[in-house]
Amino acid sequence: MRKRLTAVLLAGGTALAVGLGTTAALAADATWTVKPGGTFSFSGSAQVKDAKTGTIAKCTSLKLGGTLKKGSGLGGAGLGTIKTGAFTGCTVGGIAVTVTSHGLPWKLNATSFAGGVTTGTITGIDLVATTTGCSATLDGTAAGANNGKTKITYSNSTGKITLLSSGGNLHSWAVSGCFGLINNGDVQKASGSGTVTPKQTITSP
């Protein structure tokens, strides 16, 4: 009986491993279709919230520009490239700051698709905020690492990109001054949205 039970468990484990391997392979093999693709712009607003202090750093105007691959049979990694990023009307805890983009070009990556909505990431983010008595870098694992990531969705029906507060790795680094509003190594949660022009249709079978 013990040998029979062991055989059943081993067989079940093998089937599970094969199933998981197949799922992973299918995810890796997913392809994408983008229309019309090519040059695009993004206009909206964004903010990050310090998970430790609750301080909100926000920009009332965020403008991005870049290119999307076009056609079908495309890989999700590097589906698009963000070449320019302009942040204006920015404040940290109500204090006006200047924000500059570093690490460009950033990458737009697609990871899953359902109901006309693509879920993915923007990677390569490195932003530096400066004002009198305060400077800080928003990045992934360190200032200047150029590996900041935020999770996003894109809706075919609205043509909007939405930044999600979960699924990213953004932290504040190289913090100097800043009156305790943010600290070195604090987790930063992104949110915001904006419109992509021209409107794109992104699908995955």
JOKAVEN-V474142 format. One record per backbone hydrogen bond with DSSP energy under -1.0 kcal/mol. NH is the residue of the N-H (numbers start at 1). CO is the residue of the C=O. If there is no record, write none. Layout:
NH:CO
NH:CO
This chain:
5:1
6:2
7:3
8:4
9:5
10:6
11:7
12:8
13:9
14:10
15:11
16:12
17:13
18:14
19:15
20:16
21:17
22:18
23:19
24:20
25:21
26:22
27:23
28:24
29:25
32:74
33:203
34:71
35:201
38:68
40:66
41:197
42:64
43:195
44:62
45:193
46:59
47:191
48:57
49:189
50:55
51:187
54:50
57:48
58:91
59:46
60:89
61:88
62:44
63:86
64:42
65:84
66:40
67:81
68:38
69:79
71:34
74:32
79:76
80:108
81:67
82:106
83:65
84:65
86:63
88:61
91:58
92:95
93:56
95:92
97:90
98:130
100:128
102:126
106:82
107:123
108:80
109:121
110:76
111:119
112:119
114:117
117:114
118:154
119:112
120:152
121:109
122:150
123:107
124:148
125:148
127:138
128:100
129:136
130:98
131:134
134:131
135:176
136:129
137:173
138:127
139:171
145:142
148:125
150:122
152:120
153:162
154:118
155:160
156:116
159:155
161:194
162:153
163:192
164:151
169:149
171:139
172:186
173:137
176:135
178:133
181:178
185:172
186:183
188:170
189:49
191:47
193:45
194:161
195:43
196:159
197:41
201:35
203:33
